[in-house]
Amino acid sequence: MRPFCRSEFLETIDRKVLYPLSPGALRGAGRRVVLNPRFRMLCLPVAVAVGVRVLGAFWLLRALTVNGRFETPWMKANPGLIPSDQSWLWLFNAFDSLHFTLIAVHGYARPEYAYLPGFPILIFLAGRLFGYWFGAFVVTQLFAMGSILVFQMVAEHYLSARESLHATLLMSAFPFISVFMTLGYSEPIFLFSTLLAWYFYKKAKIMPASLAAAFAAVTRGYGVLIVLPMVLGLIRSKHYNKVAYPLIIPTTFIGAWLLFCYISVGDAFASWTDQKYWQHGGVGDGIKIAQSFLHDGLRGLINCCSGLDPTIFWALGVFAILIALTWEVDHLLFIYAAGVSGLLLLVTTYSLSLLRFFPFIFPIWVSLRVKNPVIVAICVGLLIPMTIVLWLYTVAVTFTG
């Protein structure tokens, strides 16, 4: 055996332990990370999204300030709800977003069981650190940026690195995605959860994939459908011993929510009951159309759907084409996209809301294969002002979805 040499030992410690921790080495490692092409490609869509939010917020702040006083219709209708020193947060709150934070502050009360607990739980936790209204803002923006990053990583399973970057830029700049991942809605959490579930599934990490799917299910009810392609994929690959995870874990989360509803108000399906309250006792437009057609044929459609905005159909037609294209990308993702879109068409009461729901079916964006960066830059340049206008309309003018 070679005798112990103290000088060699100290030299080894210095080279392998101390030098990597020295400021010079750390700065060098930081430069290597920043200069890494993959790191830059992941950061670009996030940087664009942050830029759009900052630019839009400053523009809206000026547009909604009259005689030195900033005010939105929602701010005027709810005086004192958000602290006056944080009044700028009204740029990020309108319609449903208020309910999520109020649930985090005061707990559930009828008819707010329609809003599932995923987002309010996160606001409650963040509220302990930042205050509830600013905490809701932080949660929304963090999950929005996380969704952009995870989407790009998912896209890289199907597209080249450059195509993935382009698809991510187009997805994150799309007005309904950009606006509803900026306002305090549950969409960022839903998108992040479904993307993370599929990302872990593709990495063969079924336990964390199932946990992510479970959180998607208690954020948006139809989020549980991400389990379907996972289970089918495991069966197809003959991993029968892992099928139980995506079945049991989301079911446990959903069961816990149903139990909470039953203990709280004596109605395990309080979410469904309260949803009908917000719909004024109605059912989804798709169900109404099917019922009217089955009962009265084509004449029934005239009676039931006279108030349906026909301009919705062209947008839904575009989404239908994108969903069809996912078949060429991944048969399992097509099953998820078709299942979610079909369910939404049946149960959504306000047809305008479909323009908010459909873009968050993430497989449709994976089907985009755009190689030319100039085309992508032009599209993003056109989408950004559309996003800011939609943002203005949502917080200050009318219901947009």
C-alpha positions, 0 to 999 in steps of 0.5 A: 500500500502506498504511504500517506502523503500529507502534501498530496492530500492537501493538494487534492482537497484544494483542487477538488473541494476548495477551488470549485467553491471559490468566487472565480470558479463560481463566476466561471460556472455562472458564465457557462450556464448563461452562455449555454444555448439551451439555457438561453432558449428556455429563458427567451419565452419567459423574458418575452412574457415578463416584458409583455406584463411590464409593458402592458401594466404600465400602459393600462395604468396610464390608460385607466388613470384619469385626473391623477386617479387610477381606477377600474370598474372592479375597484370602484365596485369593491372599495377597500377590498384590496389595500390602497397601497396595493391598488395597482393589483386591480390591474390583475384582478377581475371577475373570477379572480376575486373569488379565489383570494376571498376563499383563501382569506375567509374560507369557503361559503355557498356558492363558492364551492364551484371554485376548486381548492387548488388555487386558493390553497396556494394563495393561502400559503403565499398569503402567510408570506406576502399578504393575500392579494400580493400573494395571489399575484406572486402565485399566478406569475410564478406558475405562469412562468413555470408553465412556459418553461415546462411546456418548452421541455415537454415540446422538446420530446416531440420537436427540435430545440428551435421548433420547441422555442418557436411553439413556446413563444407562440403559445405564451404570446397567444392573447387568451393564454397571456391574459389569463395567465396574467390575471389571478385565475386558476389557469396557470396552476391548471396548465402547469399541473397538466404539463408537469404530469405529462413531463414526468410521465415521459420521464417514466416518473409515474409517482410525481406524474400522478401527484401533478395530475391529482393537483390538476384535478383539484384545480380544474375538474376536467384536469383529471383527464390527463390521467387517461393517456397516462393509464393507456400508455402504461397499459400499452407498454405493459407496465401494469404494476404502475397503473395504480398510481395515476388511478389511486392518487388523483382519486384520493385527492378528489375524494378528499375534496368531496369529503370536505364538501360533505362535512362542510355543507352536507353535499358531497357534490357542492361544486356541481351544485354551486356551478349550477347556481352561477349558471342560473340553474342552467346546463352546458350549451352543448347539452342544451343543443343535444337535448333540443336536437333530439327532442325537436330536430333542427327546429329545436336548434333555433329555439335553444340557441338564438342567443349563441354568438356565431363568431365563436364557431370560427375560433372553435373550428381553428382549435378543432383543426389543431386538436386533429393535428395532435394525432400526428404528434402523439396518439395519447395526447390526442385522446387527452385533447379530444376528451377535454374539448368534448367535455367542455363543449358539452358542459360550458354554459357561457360559450365565450368561455370556451375561448379561454378554456380551449387554449389551455389544452396544451397538446394543440401547441405541440402540434405547431412546427414552425421553423422560420424565426422571422415568421414567429417574430412577426406573429408574436409582434402582432399578438402582443398588442392584441394581448394588451387590448384583451387585458384592458377589455377584461379588467375595464370593459366587458366579460371576455371569457 
